[in-house]
Amino acid sequence: MNLPLERMTPEAAAECVNAFKPKIVYVYHYDQTFASSGRPGSGIAESLEKFRHALVPGTVEFRPAPWYPR
């Protein structure tokens, strides 16, 4: 999600996940700032929440993981 920069928004990523309906989804490559600078960005939580809220309720389990350092 979001890599390379601006490739896929959280909503577009969720649309794809909703289409193929996996049981569980882990999102990675979502911190554009870290990808480009090596420093954690400030919009991480917002991006993940946008993704989570765009998933069809009750069909896919979203499991966040600590892919980037704090």
Order of alpha helices (4+ residues) and beta strands (2+ residues): alpha-beta-alpha-alpha-beta
